[in-house]
C-alpha cells in the first residue's frame, strides 16, 4: 500500500519531479555559460510561480471548507441544545 501512495504522488507531481531532475542535472553541468543558466533559472522561476499559485488556491479552498464545516458544527450544536 505505501508504494501505491508513492506512485500516486509521483503521478500527481510528475511535472514537478521532472523539473527538479532537470535542475539537478543543470547544477551538475559546470560547462554551462551564464546565458544558459539564466534561461534555466527563468524556467525554474516559472514553475515555482505555478506551484505557489496552486498552493495559494489550495489554501483558499481549504479555508473556505473549514469555515463551512465550523458553521455546520455550530448549527448541529445549537440543534442538539434545543432538545
N, C-alpha and C positions, 0 to 999 in steps of 0.2 A: 504493500500500500504506500509506504513512503516514496518509493520510486515512481509510482503513478502520479503523486502530487508534484514531485520534482519535474517530471515530464510535462505535466500541465503548466507549471510555472515557466518552464523553458519555452513552451509553445507560445504562451501569452507574451513573454518578454523576448521572443526570438530576435526581433529587430534591435532591441537594446543590447542583447548579448553579442550580436554581430558588430555593432558599433564599438562596443568595448574591446572585442577581439581585434578589430582594425586599429583602434587607438593604441593598444598594447604592441601591436606589430610595428606601427609607426614609431613609437617610442624606442623600439629596439633598433631602428634603422638610423645609424649615425651618418649616413650618406645624404640624407635629405637636406635640401637647400632651404633657406628661410621662406621663400615663396611657397614651397610645397607644405611647409609647416603651418604657414598662415592659412592656407586652403583647408588643411585638415582641422585646424583649430576652429575655423568657421563652421565646418560640418559638425564638429563636436558641439559647438555652441547652439547650433540649430536643433540638434537632437535634445540637448539639455533643456532648451526653451520649451520644446514639445512636452517633455516629461514634467516640467514644472507646471505647465498649463493643465495637464491631466491631473496632477496631484492636487492642484487648487480646485479643480472641478469635482474630484472625488471627495475632498474635504467639505466642500459646499453641500454636496448631495448628502453626505453623512450627517452634517449639522442639521439640515432640514429634516431628515428622517428622525434624528434624535429628538428634535422639538416636537414632532408629531407624536412620537411614542410617549413622551412625557405628558403631553396633553391628554392622550388616551388613558394613561395611567391615572392622572388626576381625576378624569371623568369616572373611571372604574372605582377609584377610592371613594368618590362622592356618592356613587350609586350604592356601594356597599354600606356606607354610613347611613343611608336612608332607611335601610331595613331595620 
